[in-house]
């Protein structure tokens, strides 16, 4: 009769499990971050950011190019609560770009015939 092997089974090595996490861990993290960004972007906060940047771009463009004032003077025309909106002036193109980082961006363009108009989003 043959002797049977009575030793306990050897558990699989931890290396394949760790390798799985090295692959799927960053993918999972990227999906969670993308979901959080999309949730913020399309929430009420994201819509309010879109309205704020459009408002600030248009008001600042009108102040700067229709009223002929400098940017420091135009900053006093902003409503309270729009401090998070950053404004960039491009005098060569006669445009004002307002943005809230990662959420919204709008550009207002000055035309001598029509005044300041917002570019499509």
DRENTORKOL-3810 file (N, C-alpha, C; in nm, 4 decimals):
REM DRENTORKOL-3810
@n.u->0.0815; n.v->-0.1166; n.w->0.0000; ca.u->0.0000; ca.v->0.0000; ca.w->0.0000; c.u->0.0876; c.v->0.1253; c.w->0.0000
@n.u->0.0431; n.v->0.2264; n.w->-0.0673; ca.u->0.1190; ca.v->0.3506; ca.w->-0.0753; c.u->0.0858; c.v->0.4389; c.w->0.0435
@n.u->0.1843; n.v->0.5054; n.w->0.0917; ca.u->0.1614; ca.v->0.5980; ca.w->0.2029; c.u->0.1026; c.v->0.7276; c.w->0.1472
@n.u->0.0019; n.v->0.7769; n.w->0.2119; ca.u->-0.0587; ca.v->0.9020; ca.w->0.1650; c.u->0.0063; c.v->1.0202; c.w->0.2360
@n.u->0.0045; n.v->1.1300; n.w->0.1669; ca.u->0.0642; ca.v->1.2530; ca.w->0.2220; c.u->-0.0389; c.v->1.3182; c.w->0.3136
@n.u->-0.0080; n.v->1.3313; n.w->0.4397; ca.u->-0.1023; ca.v->1.3867; ca.w->0.5374; c.u->-0.0693; c.v->1.5309; c.w->0.5768
@n.u->0.0173; n.v->1.5948; n.w->0.5043; ca.u->0.0525; ca.v->1.7330; ca.w->0.5394; c.u->-0.0620; c.v->1.8272; c.w->0.4991
@n.u->-0.0700; n.v->1.9381; n.w->0.5686; ca.u->-0.1758; ca.v->2.0360; ca.w->0.5438; c.u->-0.1504; c.v->2.1057; c.w->0.4112
@n.u->-0.2564; n.v->2.1479; n.w->0.3435; ca.u->-0.2374; ca.v->2.2191; ca.w->0.2161; c.u->-0.1685; c.v->2.3528; c.w->0.2404
@n.u->-0.0866; n.v->2.3926; n.w->0.1491; ca.u->-0.0113; ca.v->2.5170; ca.w->0.1587; c.u->-0.0981; c.v->2.6300; c.w->0.1032
@n.u->-0.1195; n.v->2.7375; n.w->0.1824; ca.u->-0.2004; ca.v->2.8487; ca.w->0.1310; c.u->-0.1276; c.v->2.9193; c.w->0.0171
@n.u->-0.2038; n.v->2.9787; n.w->-0.0756; ca.u->-0.1393; ca.v->3.0491; ca.w->-0.1861; c.u->-0.0613; c.v->3.1697; c.w->-0.1341
@n.u->0.0368; n.v->3.2081; n.w->-0.2079; ca.u->0.1215; ca.v->3.3206; ca.w->-0.1675; c.u->0.0412; c.v->3.4504; c.w->-0.1715
@n.u->0.0815; n.v->3.5455; n.w->-0.0910; ca.u->0.0126; ca.v->3.6755; ca.w->-0.0842; c.u->0.0493; c.v->3.7649; c.w->-0.2017
@n.u->0.1503; n.v->3.7288; n.w->-0.2769; ca.u->0.1959; ca.v->3.8143; ca.w->-0.3871; c.u->0.0890; c.v->3.8364; c.w->-0.4935
@n.u->0.0143; n.v->3.7341; n.w->-0.5401; ca.u->-0.0880; ca.v->3.7622; ca.w->-0.6411; c.u->-0.1970; c.v->3.8558; c.w->-0.5900
@n.u->-0.2339; n.v->3.8451; n.w->-0.4630; ca.u->-0.3367; ca.v->3.9326; ca.w->-0.4064; c.u->-0.2848; c.v->4.0775; c.w->-0.4022
@n.u->-0.1605; n.v->4.0949; n.w->-0.3636; ca.u->-0.1008; ca.v->4.2286; ca.w->-0.3579; c.u->-0.0909; c.v->4.2863; c.w->-0.4991
@n.u->-0.0582; n.v->4.2026; n.w->-0.5946; ca.u->-0.0472; ca.v->4.2472; ca.w->-0.7333; c.u->-0.1826; c.v->4.2958; c.w->-0.7842
@n.u->-0.2910; n.v->4.2273; n.w->-0.7446; ca.u->-0.4249; ca.v->4.2712; ca.w->-0.7834; c.u->-0.4537; c.v->4.4111; c.w->-0.7309
@n.u->-0.4194; n.v->4.4362; n.w->-0.6042; ca.u->-0.4444; ca.v->4.5676; ca.w->-0.5460; c.u->-0.3580; c.v->4.6754; c.w->-0.6090
@n.u->-0.2384; n.v->4.6395; n.w->-0.6524; ca.u->-0.1528; ca.v->4.7386; ca.w->-0.7195; c.u->-0.2132; c.v->4.7802; c.w->-0.8526
@n.u->-0.2905; n.v->4.6921; n.w->-0.9131; ca.u->-0.3551; ca.v->4.7257; ca.w->-1.0402; c.u->-0.4893; c.v->4.7945; c.w->-1.0157
@n.u->-0.5746; n.v->4.7356; n.w->-0.9331; ca.u->-0.7102; ca.v->4.7855; ca.w->-0.9146; c.u->-0.7211; c.v->4.8999; c.w->-0.8145
@n.u->-0.6262; n.v->4.9144; n.w->-0.7257; ca.u->-0.6302; ca.v->5.0236; ca.w->-0.6280; c.u->-0.6299; c.v->5.1605; c.w->-0.6943
@n.u->-0.5328; n.v->5.1905; n.w->-0.7828; ca.u->-0.5348; ca.v->5.3213; ca.w->-0.8502; c.u->-0.6569; c.v->5.3409; c.w->-0.9399
@n.u->-0.7054; n.v->5.2337; n.w->-1.0021; ca.u->-0.8250; ca.v->5.2453; ca.w->-1.0855; c.u->-0.9452; c.v->5.2837; c.w->-0.9995
@n.u->-0.9590; n.v->5.2196; n.w->-0.8847; ca.u->-1.0678; ca.v->5.2514; ca.w->-0.7927; c.u->-1.0571; c.v->5.3955; c.w->-0.7426
@n.u->-0.9379; n.v->5.4379; n.w->-0.7077; ca.u->-0.9172; ca.v->5.5749; ca.w->-0.6609; c.u->-0.9517; c.v->5.6759; c.w->-0.7702
@n.u->-0.9109; n.v->5.6485; n.w->-0.8931; ca.u->-0.9414; ca.v->5.7373; ca.w->-1.0041; c.u->-1.0924; c.v->5.7460; c.w->-1.0276
@n.u->-1.1624; n.v->5.6343; n.w->-1.0181; ca.u->-1.3079; ca.v->5.6340; ca.w->-1.0346; c.u->-1.3766; c.v->5.7140; c.w->-0.9238
@n.u->-1.3296; n.v->5.6992; n.w->-0.8015; ca.u->-1.3878; ca.v->5.7753; ca.w->-0.6913; c.u->-1.3646; c.v->5.9255; c.w->-0.7080
@n.u->-1.2443; n.v->5.9635; n.w->-0.7495; ca.u->-1.2156; ca.v->6.1054; ca.w->-0.7701; c.u->-1.2979; c.v->6.1623; c.w->-0.8852
@n.u->-1.3129; n.v->6.0854; n.w->-0.9934; ca.u->-1.3937; ca.v->6.1311; ca.w->-1.1067; c.u->-1.5396; c.v->6.1462; c.w->-1.0653
@n.u->-1.5899; n.v->6.0531; n.w->-0.9871; ca.u->-1.7272; ca.v->6.0633; ca.w->-0.9389; c.u->-1.7478; c.v->6.1841; c.w->-0.8494
@n.u->-1.6511; n.v->6.2110; n.w->-0.7625; ca.u->-1.6617; ca.v->6.3278; ca.w->-0.6744; c.u->-1.6597; c.v->6.4565; c.w->-0.7555
@n.u->-1.5717; n.v->6.4623; n.w->-0.8568; ca.u->-1.5637; ca.v->6.5823; ca.w->-0.9394; c.u->-1.6936; c.v->6.6025; c.w->-1.0168
@n.u->-1.7462; n.v->6.4959; n.w->-1.0764; ca.u->-1.8711; ca.v->6.5079; ca.w->-1.1515; c.u->-1.9867; c.v->6.5461; c.w->-1.0602
@n.u->-1.9886; n.v->6.4900; n.w->-0.9405; ca.u->-2.0936; ca.v->6.5255; ca.w->-0.8465; c.u->-2.0895; c.v->6.6715; c.w->-0.8086
@n.u->-1.9704; n.v->6.7250; n.w->-0.7883; ca.u->-1.9553; ca.v->6.8661; ca.w->-0.7546; c.u->-1.9849; c.v->6.9543; c.w->-0.8752
@n.u->-1.9399; n.v->6.9111; n.w->-0.9914; ca.u->-1.9562; ca.v->6.9900; ca.w->-1.1139; c.u->-2.1032; c.v->7.0089; c.w->-1.1493
@n.u->-2.1822; n.v->6.9039; n.w->-1.1356; ca.u->-2.3215; ca.v->6.9105; ca.w->-1.1767; c.u->-2.4187; c.v->6.9268; c.w->-1.0600
@n.u->-2.3681; n.v->6.9600; n.w->-0.9442; ca.u->-2.4542; ca.v->6.9871; ca.w->-0.8293; c.u->-2.4962; c.v->7.1336; c.w->-0.8317
@n.u->-2.5668; n.v->7.1739; n.w->-0.7313; ca.u->-2.6081; ca.v->7.3137; ca.w->-0.7197; c.u->-2.4867; c.v->7.4050; c.w->-0.7122
@n.u->-2.3821; n.v->7.3592; n.w->-0.6448; ca.u->-2.2605; ca.v->7.4402; ca.w->-0.6334; c.u->-2.1985; c.v->7.4639; c.w->-0.7708
@n.u->-2.1964; n.v->7.3609; n.w->-0.8533; ca.u->-2.1414; ca.v->7.3750; ca.w->-0.9883; c.u->-2.2217; c.v->7.4711; c.w->-1.0735
@n.u->-2.3543; n.v->7.4651; n.w->-1.0609; ca.u->-2.4393; ca.v->7.5575; ca.w->-1.1369; c.u->-2.4218; c.v->7.7006; c.w->-1.0882
@n.u->-2.4086; n.v->7.7173; n.w->-0.9578; ca.u->-2.3870; ca.v->7.8515; ca.w->-0.9041; c.u->-2.2522; c.v->7.9060; c.w->-0.9493
@n.u->-2.1510; n.v->7.8198; n.w->-0.9580; ca.u->-2.0202; ca.v->7.8637; ca.w->-1.0062; c.u->-2.0304; c.v->7.9082; c.w->-1.1519
@n.u->-2.1087; n.v->7.8349; n.w->-1.2313; ca.u->-2.1283; ca.v->7.8735; ca.w->-1.3718; c.u->-2.1964; c.v->8.0086; c.w->-1.3849
@n.u->-2.2954; n.v->8.0336; n.w->-1.3021; ca.u->-2.3626; ca.v->8.1638; ca.w->-1.3040; c.u->-2.2697; c.v->8.2744; c.w->-1.2573
@n.u->-2.1917; n.v->8.2466; n.w->-1.1541; ca.u->-2.1014; ca.v->8.3484; ca.w->-1.0985; c.u->-1.9951; c.v->8.3890; c.w->-1.1991
@n.u->-1.9348; n.v->8.2921; n.w->-1.2678; ca.u->-1.8289; ca.v->8.3289; ca.w->-1.3624; c.u->-1.8859; c.v->8.4051; c.w->-1.4814
@n.u->-2.0063; n.v->8.3704; n.w->-1.5263; ca.u->-2.0683; ca.v->8.4457; ca.w->-1.6356; c.u->-2.0986; c.v->8.5891; c.w->-1.5942
@n.u->-2.1514; n.v->8.6039; n.w->-1.4746; ca.u->-2.1832; ca.v->8.7370; ca.w->-1.4230; c.u->-2.0572; c.v->8.8220; c.w->-1.4084
@n.u->-1.9555; n.v->8.7661; n.w->-1.3442; ca.u->-1.8319; ca.v->8.8421; ca.w->-1.3200; c.u->-1.7631; c.v->8.8771; c.w->-1.4519
@n.u->-1.7593; n.v->8.7835; n.w->-1.5466; ca.u->-1.6957; ca.v->8.8120; ca.w->-1.6754; c.u->-1.7676; c.v->8.9257; c.w->-1.7482
@n.u->-1.8999; n.v->8.9222; n.w->-1.7486; ca.u->-1.9755; ca.v->9.0246; ca.w->-1.8201; c.u->-1.9645; c.v->9.1610; c.w->-1.7526
@n.u->-1.9781; n.v->9.1646; n.w->-1.6218; ca.u->-1.9705; ca.v->9.2924; ca.w->-1.5493; c.u->-1.8306; c.v->9.3523; c.w->-1.5616
@n.u->-1.7282; n.v->9.2683; n.w->-1.5488; ca.u->-1.5908; ca.v->9.3194; ca.w->-1.5578; c.u->-1.5583; c.v->9.3657; c.w->-1.6993
@n.u->-1.6066; n.v->9.2934; n.w->-1.8005; ca.u->-1.5849; ca.v->9.3360; ca.w->-1.9391; c.u->-1.6516; c.v->9.4709; c.w->-1.9651
@n.u->-1.7730; n.v->9.4862; n.w->-1.9178; ca.u->-1.8434; ca.v->9.6136; ca.w->-1.9372; c.u->-1.7718; c.v->9.7275; c.w->-1.8658
@n.u->-1.7255; n.v->9.7013; n.w->-1.7461; ca.u->-1.6529; ca.v->9.8025; ca.w->-1.6699; c.u->-1.5233; c.v->9.8408; c.w->-1.7405
@n.u->-1.4511; n.v->9.7401; n.w->-1.7855; ca.u->-1.3169; ca.v->9.7605; ca.w->-1.8421; c.u->-1.3216; c.v->9.8241; c.w->-1.9803
@n.u->-1.4043; n.v->9.7699; n.w->-2.0688; ca.u->-1.3990; ca.v->9.8138; ca.w->-2.2092; c.u->-1.5102; c.v->9.9104; c.w->-2.2488
@n.u->-1.6245; n.v->9.9047; n.w->-2.1869; ca.u->-1.7304; ca.v->10.0015; ca.w->-2.2152; c.u->-1.7091; c.v->10.1250; c.w->-2.1287
@n.u->-1.6809; n.v->10.1027; n.w->-1.9995; ca.u->-1.6608; ca.v->10.2150; ca.w->-1.9074; c.u->-1.5203; c.v->10.2737; c.w->-1.9127
@n.u->-1.4234; n.v->10.1998; n.w->-1.9657; ca.u->-1.2866; ca.v->10.2497; ca.w->-1.9780; c.u->-1.2117; c.v->10.2568; c.w->-1.8467
@n.u->-1.2518; n.v->10.1780; n.w->-1.7463; ca.u->-1.1847; ca.v->10.1815; ca.w->-1.6165; c.u->-1.0760; c.v->10.0752; c.w->-1.6098
@n.u->-0.9870; n.v->10.0882; n.w->-1.5107; ca.u->-0.8812; ca.v->9.9875; ca.w->-1.4945; c.u->-0.9337; c.v->9.8698; c.w->-1.4126
@n.u->-0.8573; n.v->9.7585; n.w->-1.4116; ca.u->-0.9025; ca.v->9.6353; ca.w->-1.3459; c.u->-0.9195; c.v->9.6530; c.w->-1.1952
@n.u->-0.8336; n.v->9.7310; n.w->-1.1322; ca.u->-0.8450; ca.v->9.7521; ca.w->-0.9880; c.u->-0.9775; c.v->9.8222; c.w->-0.9542
@n.u->-1.0176; n.v->9.9150; n.w->-1.0371; ca.u->-1.1435; ca.v->9.9846; ca.w->-1.0159; c.u->-1.2626; c.v->9.8924; c.w->-1.0420
@n.u->-1.2477; n.v->9.8027; n.w->-1.1407; ca.u->-1.3574; ca.v->9.7105; ca.w->-1.1747; c.u->-1.3808; c.v->9.6059; c.w->-1.0668
@n.u->-1.2791; n.v->9.5757; n.w->-0.9877; ca.u->-1.2965; ca.v->9.4777; ca.w->-0.8800; c.u->-1.3952; c.v->9.5249; c.w->-0.7751
@n.u->-1.4167; n.v->9.6556; n.w->-0.7644; ca.u->-1.5118; ca.v->9.7075; ca.w->-0.6655; c.u->-1.6566; c.v->9.6846; c.w->-0.7089
@n.u->-1.6807; n.v->9.6526; n.w->-0.8359; ca.u->-1.8163; ca.v->9.6298; ca.w->-0.8865; c.u->-1.8678; c.v->9.4893; c.w->-0.8580
@n.u->-1.7815; n.v->9.4012; n.w->-0.8100; ca.u->-1.8212; ca.v->9.2619; ca.w->-0.7890; c.u->-1.9112; c.v->9.2487; c.w->-0.6675
@n.u->-2.0058; n.v->9.1570; n.w->-0.6775; ca.u->-2.0989; ca.v->9.1295; ca.w->-0.5683; c.u->-2.0291; c.v->9.0512; c.w->-0.4577
@n.u->-2.0731; n.v->9.0648; n.w->-0.3333; ca.u->-2.0186; ca.v->8.9821; ca.w->-0.2258; c.u->-2.0490; c.v->8.8344; c.w->-0.2542
@n.u->-1.9527; n.v->8.7491; n.w->-0.2281; ca.u->-1.9680; ca.v->8.6065; ca.w->-0.2543; c.u->-1.9014; c.v->8.5617; c.w->-0.3829
@n.u->-1.8523; n.v->8.6567; n.w->-0.4619; ca.u->-1.7837; ca.v->8.6205; ca.w->-0.5860; c.u->-1.6321; c.v->8.6324; c.w->-0.5722
@n.u->-1.5848; n.v->8.6302; n.w->-0.4491; ca.u->-1.4399; ca.v->8.6429; ca.w->-0.4267; c.u->-1.3631; c.v->8.5219; c.w->-0.4775
@n.u->-1.4286; n.v->8.4072; n.w->-0.4876; ca.u->-1.3614; ca.v->8.2852; ca.w->-0.5322; c.u->-1.3355; c.v->8.2866; c.w->-0.6830
@n.u->-1.4032; n.v->8.3750; n.w->-0.7550; ca.u->-1.3879; ca.v->8.3842; ca.w->-0.9003; c.u->-1.2615; c.v->8.4627; c.w->-0.9327
@n.u->-1.1724; n.v->8.4033; n.w->-1.0133; ca.u->-1.0523; ca.v->8.4744; ca.w->-1.0581; c.u->-1.0778; c.v->8.5316; c.w->-1.1968
@n.u->-1.0205; n.v->8.6479; n.w->-1.2227; ca.u->-1.0449; ca.v->8.7205; ca.w->-1.3473; c.u->-0.9119; c.v->8.7442; c.w->-1.4183
@n.u->-0.9114; n.v->8.7184; n.w->-1.5496; ca.u->-0.7939; ca.v->8.7454; ca.w->-1.6332; c.u->-0.8349; c.v->8.8403; c.w->-1.7455
@n.u->-0.7524; n.v->8.9404; n.w->-1.7680; ca.u->-0.7771; ca.v->9.0389; ca.w->-1.8730; c.u->-0.6809; c.v->9.0141; c.w->-1.9875
@n.u->-0.7327; n.v->9.0157; n.w->-2.1109; ca.u->-0.6491; ca.v->9.0053; ca.w->-2.2303; c.u->-0.6767; c.v->9.1292; c.w->-2.3149
@n.u->-0.5963; n.v->9.2353; n.w->-2.2954; ca.u->-0.6243; ca.v->9.3610; ca.w->-2.3656; c.u->-0.6109; c.v->9.3511; c.w->-2.5180
@n.u->-0.5222; n.v->9.2636; n.w->-2.5677; ca.u->-0.5047; ca.v->9.2520; ca.w->-2.7132; c.u->-0.6325; c.v->9.1985; c.w->-2.7784
@n.u->-0.6928; n.v->9.0978; n.w->-2.7194; ca.u->-0.8150; ca.v->9.0388; ca.w->-2.7743; c.u->-0.9400; c.v->9.1069; c.w->-2.7197
@n.u->-0.9231; n.v->9.1951; n.w->-2.6215; ca.u->-1.0332; ca.v->9.2640; ca.w->-2.5540; c.u->-1.1334; c.v->9.1636; c.w->-2.4957
@n.u->-1.0784; n.v->9.0696; n.w->-2.4175; ca.u->-1.1618; ca.v->8.9687; ca.w->-2.3530; c.u->-1.1320; c.v->8.9653; c.w->-2.2034
@n.u->-1.2308; n.v->8.9241; n.w->-2.1295; ca.u->-1.2186; ca.v->8.8994; ca.w->-1.9862; c.u->-1.2591; c.v->8.7545; c.w->-1.9637
@n.u->-1.1732; n.v->8.6779; n.w->-1.8968; ca.u->-1.2031; ca.v->8.5391; ca.w->-1.8653; c.u->-1.2153; c.v->8.5256; c.w->-1.7143
@n.u->-1.3276; n.v->8.4732; n.w->-1.6703; ca.u->-1.3510; ca.v->8.4483; ca.w->-1.5277; c.u->-1.3584; c.v->8.2975; c.w->-1.5077
@n.u->-1.3025; n.v->8.2493; n.w->-1.3958; ca.u->-1.3032; ca.v->8.1050; ca.w->-1.3711; c.u->-1.3070; c.v->8.0750; c.w->-1.2225
@n.u->-1.3679; n.v->7.9612; n.w->-1.1926; ca.u->-1.3602; ca.v->7.8975; ca.w->-1.0620; c.u->-1.2879; c.v->7.7670; c.w->-1.0894
@n.u->-1.1747; n.v->7.7482; n.w->-1.0288; ca.u->-1.0891; ca.v->7.6337; ca.w->-1.0596; c.u->-1.1658; c.v->7.5026; c.w->-1.0577
@n.u->-1.1471; n.v->7.4238; n.w->-1.1617; ca.u->-1.2034; ca.v->7.2899; ca.w->-1.1810; c.u->-1.3546; c.v->7.2853; c.w->-1.1969
@n.u->-1.4231; n.v->7.3981; n.w->-1.1883; ca.u->-1.5689; ca.v->7.3949; ca.w->-1.1972; c.u->-1.6256; c.v->7.4693; c.w->-1.3167
@n.u->-1.5836; n.v->7.5926; n.w->-1.3384; ca.u->-1.6470; ca.v->7.6725; ca.w->-1.4429; c.u->-1.5512; c.v->7.7770; c.w->-1.4976
@n.u->-1.5751; n.v->7.8136; n.w->-1.6245; ca.u->-1.4944; ca.v->7.9166; ca.w->-1.6907; c.u->-1.5818; c.v->7.9799; c.w->-1.7982
@n.u->-1.5839; n.v->8.1126; n.w->-1.8035; ca.u->-1.6571; ca.v->8.1858; ca.w->-1.9077; c.u->-1.5726; c.v->8.3032; c.w->-1.9538
@n.u->-1.5899; n.v->8.3395; n.w->-2.0795; ca.u->-1.5175; ca.v->8.4513; ca.w->-2.1384; c.u->-1.6175; c.v->8.5510; c.w->-2.1949
@n.u->-1.5958; n.v->8.6787; n.w->-2.1640; ca.u->-1.6761; ca.v->8.7872; ca.w->-2.2210; c.u->-1.5867; c.v->8.8624; c.w->-2.3195
@n.u->-1.6420; n.v->8.8877; n.w->-2.4367; ca.u->-1.5657; ca.v->8.9505; ca.w->-2.5456; c.u->-1.6294; c.v->9.0852; c.w->-2.5793
@n.u->-1.5444; n.v->9.1877; n.w->-2.5963; ca.u->-1.5943; ca.v->9.3209; ca.w->-2.6305; c.u->-1.5944; c.v->9.3384; c.w->-2.7814
@n.u->-1.7066; n.v->9.3848; n.w->-2.8326; ca.u->-1.7220; ca.v->9.4179; ca.w->-2.9738; c.u->-1.7732; c.v->9.5620; c.w->-2.9772
@n.u->-1.7079; n.v->9.6519; n.w->-3.0534; ca.u->-1.7513; ca.v->9.7925; ca.w->-3.0532; c.u->-1.8975; c.v->9.8110; c.w->-3.0957
@n.u->-1.9492; n.v->9.7212; n.w->-3.1784; ca.u->-2.0863; ca.v->9.7343; ca.w->-3.2249; c.u->-2.1882; c.v->9.6804; c.w->-3.1242
@n.u->-2.1557; n.v->9.5698; n.w->-3.0582; ca.u->-2.2514; ca.v->9.5028; ca.w->-2.9695; c.u->-2.2203; c.v->9.5168; c.w->-2.8214
@n.u->-2.1051; n.v->9.5655; n.w->-2.7857; ca.u->-2.0658; ca.v->9.5743; ca.w->-2.6452; c.u->-2.0064; c.v->9.4417; c.w->-2.5987
@n.u->-2.0232; n.v->9.4073; n.w->-2.4726; ca.u->-1.9690; ca.v->9.2842; ca.w->-2.4165; c.u->-2.0695; c.v->9.1705; c.w->-2.4278
@n.u->-2.0252; n.v->9.0607; n.w->-2.4824; ca.u->-2.1094; ca.v->8.9421; ca.w->-2.4930; c.u->-2.0315; c.v->8.8224; c.w->-2.4410
@n.u->-2.1052; n.v->8.7286; n.w->-2.3830; ca.u->-2.0423; ca.v->8.6066; ca.w->-2.3324; c.u->-2.0261; c.v->8.5073; c.w->-2.4468
@n.u->-1.9097; n.v->8.4442; n.w->-2.4512; ca.u->-1.8892; ca.v->8.3343; ca.w->-2.5453; c.u->-1.9723; c.v->8.2159; c.w->-2.5009
@n.u->-2.0123; n.v->8.1310; n.w->-2.5927; ca.u->-2.0885; ca.v->8.0117; ca.w->-2.5515; c.u->-2.0047; c.v->7.9241; c.w->-2.4578
@n.u->-2.0715; n.v->7.8583; n.w->-2.3630; ca.u->-1.9952; ca.v->7.7747; ca.w->-2.2678; c.u->-1.9365; c.v->7.6518; c.w->-2.3337
END
